[in-house]
Amino acid sequence: MIKPSKTVLVRLLSAVVTERSPAELFAMTAIRPEIAEAVGEDAPRAIVAQAMNLALLDDLLGRVPTARAYVEDLVAEGRQLVFDHGALRTVDLAGMGALPAGRAAIARVLEPLGYDMTAVYPLDRLGMTGRSYTHIDFPEDLPQFFVSELHPKRFSPAFQAAVARVTATSKDPLSAEDLRRLAELSARGALPVAEAAALLPKLLACFSRRHSTPCLADYETLRAESAEMAWIATEGNAFNHATDRVENLDEVVERQRTLKRPLKDKIEVSRSGRVKQTAFKADVVERDFLDAEGRLLHRDCPGSFFEFIERDVAPDAGRLDLGFDSGNAQGIFKMTAAA
């Protein structure tokens, strides 16, 4: 029997997780055995991807009490979360300090980890475009990413100016050495464990707010036209939500309503009928702002949330329908609309 402390995945997780131990993450999350049990001095891209995803989940559960309570229930009942996907928001704007524009800031991380962009989803009601990224090696077992871009040019000049001011101070967390490691990972599909462990904290930093404290006046300008851009102003590229893939969404909803947890009013159903989604409403967080004189203010804002998805088999593919749906996504995005 392999000792957990000797596996590649646990060695990587030990370098980055803070809220829970690697053993706790293993207990609460379904992980493909060949990823969980691999040993050696090389970290294949799928294992680096799994470590990053678990660390992002760990971070979200630390920020979202409603999600944490749900997962604690799963563990108490001896069940595991099936991590279907994580979602984040980006801004389609050049000149955001040192940060690449829009999805490029995230794609440069996902692609070396073995992710491929699989579909594009217009989110026209929100002035956004969504893209799904699916792992090439383990499409059903590793979480997908739903990366959305907000297009400032679809909004007013005042809005565009506020976006430019808010994002102008963005810093790039990746150094030249980090980019070299990503290039090596892309080229040979693996890194030495020690190098992967050194890279992981920098990858996780890409999923955070990279700009400085916004001005409250700019935030209010953004919020008047786009709840999504206002959310980006306070949360940046952090995980907007993580998702449990469940077998019976109706049962999950009934159970969570019994527990009086703040759920979305209805279940979103894709046009194919094969993908059903709903979510908890975003937990409220306190965030810092600056007033016109540069003084620090505090306001309650919508933070991140947790989602549930039920996927049926796609008859033509003979496997789970891993697609998304523009209508579903725009409905789910409303979870962060309330201030």
C-alpha positions in Angstrom: 0.0 0.0 0.0 1.3 3.5 -0.9 1.8 5.8 2.0 -0.1 9.0 1.2 2.8 11.2 2.2 4.9 9.7 -0.6 2.5 10.4 -3.5 3.2 13.1 -6.0 -0.2 14.8 -5.4 0.2 15.0 -1.7 3.7 16.4 -2.0 2.4 19.1 -4.3 -0.6 19.9 -2.1 1.6 20.1 1.0 3.3 23.1 -0.6 0.1 25.1 -1.1 -3.0 24.2 0.8 -3.9 26.2 3.9 -7.5 25.6 5.0 -7.4 21.8 5.0 -4.7 19.1 5.0 -4.1 17.0 1.9 -5.7 14.0 3.7 -8.9 16.1 4.2 -9.0 17.1 0.6 -8.6 13.5 -0.4 -11.5 12.4 1.9 -13.9 15.0 0.5 -13.1 14.9 -3.2 -13.4 12.1 -5.8 -9.9 11.7 -7.4 -9.0 9.3 -10.1 -6.7 6.6 -8.5 -3.9 6.9 -11.0 -3.7 10.6 -10.2 -4.1 10.1 -6.4 -1.6 7.2 -6.1 1.2 8.1 -8.5 4.7 8.2 -7.0 8.1 9.3 -8.3 10.2 12.4 -8.9 8.3 13.7 -11.9 4.9 15.5 -11.7 2.8 14.8 -14.8 0.7 17.7 -16.0 -2.6 16.0 -14.9 -1.3 15.7 -11.3 -0.1 19.4 -11.3 -3.6 20.3 -12.6 -5.3 18.2 -9.9 -3.2 19.8 -7.2 -4.0 23.3 -8.5 -7.7 22.6 -8.7 -7.8 21.2 -5.2 -5.9 24.2 -3.8 -8.4 26.5 -5.6 -11.3 24.5 -4.1 -9.6 24.8 -0.7 -9.4 28.5 -1.1 -13.0 28.9 -2.2 -14.3 26.9 0.8 -12.2 29.2 3.0 -14.0 32.2 1.6 -17.6 30.8 1.2 -19.2 29.6 4.4 -22.3 28.2 2.7 -20.1 26.0 0.5 -18.0 24.9 3.4 -21.1 23.9 5.3 -22.4 21.9 2.3 -19.0 20.0 1.9 -18.9 19.3 5.6 -22.3 17.6 5.3 -20.9 15.5 2.5 -17.9 14.4 4.5 -20.1 13.6 7.6 -22.3 11.4 5.4 -19.3 9.6 3.9 -19.8 11.0 0.4 -17.4 12.9 -1.8 -17.7 16.0 -4.0 -17.3 15.4 -7.7 -15.5 18.6 -8.7 -17.1 19.3 -12.1 -15.7 22.8 -12.9 -14.5 26.1 -11.6 -15.4 29.5 -13.1 -13.7 32.8 -13.2 -14.0 36.2 -14.8 -11.6 38.2 -16.9 -11.6 41.6 -18.6 -11.0 41.9 -22.4 -8.8 45.0 -22.1 -5.2 45.7 -23.2 -3.1 47.8 -20.9 -4.2 46.4 -17.5 -0.8 47.1 -15.9 1.4 44.1 -16.5 -1.4 41.5 -16.8 -2.2 40.0 -20.2 -5.7 41.0 -21.5 -8.7 38.8 -20.8 -8.6 35.0 -21.0 -4.9 35.1 -22.1 -3.9 35.6 -18.5 -5.5 32.3 -17.6 -5.1 30.3 -20.8 -1.3 30.6 -20.5 -1.6 28.6 -17.2 -4.3 26.1 -18.3 -2.8 25.0 -21.7 0.6 23.8 -20.3 -1.4 21.8 -17.7 -3.1 19.9 -20.5 -6.3 21.9 -21.0 -7.8 22.7 -24.4 -10.4 25.3 -25.2 -13.5 23.2 -26.2 -16.3 25.6 -26.8 -17.3 29.3 -26.9 -20.5 30.6 -25.3 -21.9 34.0 -26.1 -23.2 35.8 -23.0 -24.6 38.8 -24.8 -27.0 39.9 -22.1 -24.0 40.4 -19.8 -21.6 41.9 -22.4 -19.4 38.8 -22.0 -18.1 35.7 -23.7 -17.6 32.4 -22.0 -15.1 29.6 -23.0 -14.8 26.1 -21.6 -11.4 24.5 -21.1 -11.4 20.7 -20.7 -8.5 18.4 -19.8 -7.1 16.4 -22.7 -6.0 13.4 -20.6 -8.9 13.1 -18.2 -11.9 15.1 -19.5 -14.5 13.6 -17.1 -12.2 13.3 -14.0 -10.4 16.6 -13.8 -12.5 19.8 -13.3 -13.2 21.9 -16.4 -12.7 25.7 -16.3 -15.4 28.1 -17.5 -13.4 31.3 -18.3 -15.5 34.4 -19.1 -14.4 37.7 -20.6 -16.2 40.9 -20.1 -16.0 43.3 -23.1 -15.8 46.9 -21.8 -16.4 48.3 -25.3 -20.0 47.1 -25.2 -20.6 49.6 -22.4 -20.6 53.4 -22.0 -17.5 55.6 -22.2 -17.8 56.4 -18.5 -17.8 52.6 -17.7 -14.8 52.0 -20.0 -12.9 54.7 -18.2 -13.7 53.3 -14.8 -12.6 49.8 -15.9 -9.3 51.2 -17.2 -8.7 53.0 -13.8 -9.5 50.0 -11.7 -7.4 47.5 -13.7 -4.4 49.8 -14.5 -2.4 48.7 -11.4 -2.6 45.0 -12.2 0.5 43.0 -11.5 1.6 39.8 -13.2 2.4 37.0 -10.7 4.4 35.0 -13.2 8.1 35.6 -13.4 10.4 34.7 -16.3 11.3 31.5 -14.4 7.7 30.6 -13.9 7.1 31.0 -17.7 10.1 28.8 -18.3 8.7 26.1 -16.1 5.3 26.3 -17.9 7.1 26.0 -21.2 8.9 22.9 -20.0 5.6 21.5 -18.7 4.0 22.1 -22.1 6.9 20.6 -24.0 7.3 17.3 -22.1 4.1 17.0 -20.1 5.7 16.9 -16.7 8.0 18.7 -14.3 10.3 17.5 -11.5 8.2 17.5 -8.3 10.4 20.1 -6.7 9.9 22.5 -9.6 6.2 21.8 -9.8 5.9 22.6 -6.1 7.7 25.9 -6.6 5.5 26.8 -9.6 2.1 26.0 -7.9 1.9 29.0 -5.6 2.6 31.3 -8.6 -0.1 29.6 -10.6 -2.6 30.0 -7.8 -1.8 33.7 -7.6 -3.1 34.0 -11.2 -6.6 33.2 -9.7 -6.8 36.2 -7.4 -7.3 40.0 -7.6 -4.2 41.4 -9.3 -5.1 45.1 -9.1 -5.0 47.5 -6.1 -7.9 48.7 -3.9 -10.6 50.3 -6.2 -12.2 53.7 -5.7 -15.7 53.5 -4.5 -16.9 56.0 -7.2 -15.5 53.7 -9.9 -17.1 50.7 -8.3 -20.5 52.4 -8.3 -20.0 53.4 -12.0 -19.3 49.8 -12.9 -22.2 48.4 -10.7 -24.7 50.7 -12.5 -24.0 48.9 -15.8 -22.6 45.5 -15.0 -22.8 43.6 -11.7 -20.2 41.2 -13.2 -17.6 44.0 -13.7 -18.3 45.3 -10.3 -17.6 41.9 -8.9 -14.3 41.7 -10.8 -13.4 45.1 -9.3 -13.4 43.5 -5.8 -12.6 39.9 -6.5 -10.5 39.9 -9.7 -9.7 36.5 -11.3 -10.6 34.5 -8.1 -12.8 31.5 -8.5 -16.3 32.9 -8.9 -17.7 29.5 -8.1 -16.8 25.8 -7.8 -19.3 23.1 -8.7 -20.3 19.7 -7.4 -21.5 17.2 -10.1 -24.5 15.4 -8.6 -26.6 12.5 -9.7 -30.0 14.0 -8.8 -30.2 17.7 -8.7 -33.8 17.8 -7.6 -32.9 15.8 -4.5 -30.0 18.1 -3.7 -32.2 21.2 -4.0 -34.9 19.7 -1.8 -32.3 18.8 0.9 -30.6 22.3 0.8 -34.0 24.0 1.0 -34.8 21.9 4.0 -31.6 23.2 5.6 -32.7 26.8 4.7 -29.6 27.5 2.7 -29.9 30.4 0.2 -30.5 28.7 -3.1 -31.3 30.2 -6.5 -35.0 30.3 -7.1 -35.0 27.9 -10.0 -33.0 25.2 -11.8 -31.5 26.2 -15.1 -32.0 23.6 -17.9 -29.9 23.6 -21.1 -31.6 23.6 -24.5 -30.6 19.9 -24.9 -32.2 19.1 -21.6 -29.0 17.1 -20.6 -27.4 19.8 -18.3 -29.2 21.1 -15.2 -27.7 23.7 -12.9 -28.5 25.7 -9.8 -26.4 27.4 -7.1 -26.3 28.9 -3.7 -26.6 32.7 -3.6 -23.2 34.4 -3.2 -22.0 34.9 0.4 -21.5 38.5 1.4 -18.0 39.7 2.0 -16.6 43.0 3.3 -14.2 44.7 0.9 -12.0 47.8 1.0 -12.5 50.9 -1.2 -11.0 54.4 -1.4 -13.0 57.6 -1.3 -12.2 60.7 -3.4 -9.5 61.8 -0.9 -7.9 58.4 -0.8 -9.3 57.4 2.6 -10.1 53.7 3.3 -13.8 52.7 3.3 -15.5 49.3 3.9 -18.5 48.0 2.1 -20.4 44.7 2.0 -20.3 43.1 -1.5 -21.3 39.8 -3.1 -18.4 37.3 -2.9 -18.1 33.8 -4.5 -20.6 31.0 -4.3 -21.1 27.3 -4.9 -22.9 25.6 -7.7 -24.5 22.2 -8.5 -24.7 20.5 -11.9 -26.4 17.3 -13.1 -25.1 16.0 -16.5 -26.7 13.2 -18.6 -25.0 11.1 -21.2 -24.9 12.6 -24.7 -26.2 9.8 -27.0 -24.1 10.7 -29.9 -20.9 10.7 -27.8 -21.7 7.8 -25.5 -20.3 9.8 -22.5 -21.3 12.6 -20.2 -22.4 15.8 -21.9 -19.6 18.0 -20.6 -20.9 21.1 -22.4 -22.3 24.3 -20.9 -25.2 26.5 -22.0 -25.3 30.2 -22.5 -28.7 30.5 -21.0 -27.8 28.5 -18.0 -24.6 30.4 -17.5 -26.3 33.8 -17.6 -28.8 32.6 -15.1 -26.1 31.3 -12.7 -24.1 34.6 -13.0 -27.0 36.4 -11.3 -25.9 34.8 -8.0 -23.4 37.7 -7.6 -25.7 40.5 -8.7 -27.1 41.4 -5.3 -25.2 43.9 -3.3 
